[in-house]
């Protein structure tokens, strides 16, 4: 099989915390120089995904918001854009507004941060806006919501997930700090569908893609791609679904796998 692209999750895979290790950066640059398309695929919002892609120096389509958005910076437009349903958003916002929690909600060109007490604006990324309460706007529904807070997350799982299971994805993920985050997207937004859209846009057969990941939301991407790589610290279900298990993300797992691919044209 001739592989033409690498699709890489960020948190827990390509990054260590918020940092791109130099060993991964060098390996990805080598892959790009060898002709591989580098596709970032993350639960983070597009601004953050693009900042990592810029560090690598390989402008290409980026999958953001856990598959709710695919953006091509070369033409400055979205090629895939899925939003949460308005009735669900109303209930989610009501729950978050009544509880102590940290809610990060990505809309079109902004990221809303709801938490108790206004943070120092200097600590926020330019695209972030602190809000004391979450309010829905009909013309700007969220692509993704990430919620932290034990009680509120359990309430969402117990009360909202059963009623909206046919239209909304609600699952656990691990944030850059290592803490559990409840990640919420529309049902037709996942990394697999987003990778298909990216491949269609790039005129690449998904069978020619190698996907890298560490968490549950990477499995749809694994199922579509021609081959898959799990990080050494990944959930067991992710390891069991992968074609190759590399080293941990903080031990250069991405770089290790890429070096094998560049040397052999495939995974062991």
Secondary structure, DSSP 8 states (H G I E B T S, - for coil): ----EEEE-IIIIIEETTEE-HHHHHHHHHHHHTT-EEEEE-SS-HHHHHHHHHHHT---EEEEGGGTEEEETTTTEEEEE----HHHHHHHHHHHHHS--EEEEE-SS-EEEE-SS---GGGS-TTEEEESS----TTS--SEEEEE-HHHHHHIIIIIHHHHTTTEEEEEEE-TTS-EEEEEEETT--HHHHHHHHHHHHT--GGGEEEEE-SGGGHHHHHHSSEEEE-TTS-HHHHHH-SEE---GGGTHHHHHHHHHHHHSS--
